[in-house]
Amino acid sequence: GLIMGLIIRYATKVSDVESGTVYECEKLKTGPSTLLINITNQVYEYQYKREISHHNVNGHQGNAMLQKMTFDPSIFFNILLPPIIFHAGYSLKKRHFFRNLGSILTYAFLGTAISCIVIGLIMYGFVKAMVHIGQLKGWEFHFTDCLFFGSLMSATDPVTVLAIFHELHVDTDLYTLLFGESVLNDAVAIVLTYSISIYSPKENPNAFDAAAFFQSVGNFLGIFAGSFAMGSSYAVVTALISFMHLTKFTKLCEFPMLETGLFFLLSWSAFLSAEAAGLTGIVAVLFCGVTQAHYTYNNLSADSKMRTKQLFEFMNFLAENVIFCYMGLALFTFQNHIFNPLFIFGAFVAVFVARACNIYPLSFLLNLGRKQKIPRNFQHMMMFSGLRGAIAFALAIRDTGSQSKQMMFTTALLVVFFTVWVFGGGTTPMLTWLQIRLV
């Protein structure tokens, strides 16, 4: 992806088309979704795409190839992410997952909230320093922006680490803790990011507004609970249908291709229905996968068991590779990067400090009540495995209309590259150094 992005960036010609010309329309008070323009008695139809800041107009004209290589963020959330999240829920090792459920929920919910707040506070300190030395204007970056950045950077995605764990057959409890945390953490981070984005203090954006805060908390809980119910209900429907096959009420089990097709369509419907209802499809499809793995899978015919497992595994593999390839492309093809060294340095510091504030205190509290303690070397490995990946990238690219959001996107991309290459690549030596046993 990086190599292709480099070629596209520097080996394609800049077009001379005036695609960035701005025409003033004083009579228009709002942005219409469709615009009809009469030019010398020839009517042209233009459709709304997105809002662009004035300082970005020049960046949107010129190289047509770079414009074509810029993905619509909705592709990530509606097509690429659902298979990844569903596969994560569908492939859970139930026995180990439910045995460590309390610890996983603690890391995923409380840990993500701690990570979000710590990153937000540290970044706010760096933003204040940038304003003080003249690198940033005070009105460009608010505390809510720092919290927003904290929520999207709280989404851990240790795909590389877990792949190595699976190959080396690392201790099952460590694998389950990391896998379970990352699965639920993704869903929590997505809902948290949305809740913070609608948190808007009326008077001063940097002030605390109790009403807006509690509204956001209620919104978070409502969306998460509603999405959980939606996903689980679809899974129950598929479980009932598969049970009817098992008890010979229908003969659908004699047509494995149709059985697999229905399973796939109902699973995807959980995502689409949640999105249509104003909930979050990612949470719905996650819990749909978890519930189906627990109830539906055992009722399927032998052929459908094999097909569904292979289908979702392949879709997950394909979607992950497409996302990581596009991350490489985006470093060179995205036209509005803002590289601020102080902000980038602050993000690295904040991410590592927040991970430490998440893992070590919570592990200490959990060990007070756990029969099987989480050893210190496991904690170090969990700290080391806090990679950032597809979810952080997708959340950051979803909104790049302002300078602050562009700075966040560029920084998130660099953090993803660093953590995947350095920490993902250093997983095997770290396992050896920490003396974590292989099964």
Summary of the structure (lengths in Angstrom):
residues: 439
radius of gyration: 23.5
end to end distance: 35.1
largest distance: 80.0
contacts: 1436
relative contact order: 0.16
helix: 72%
strand: 4%
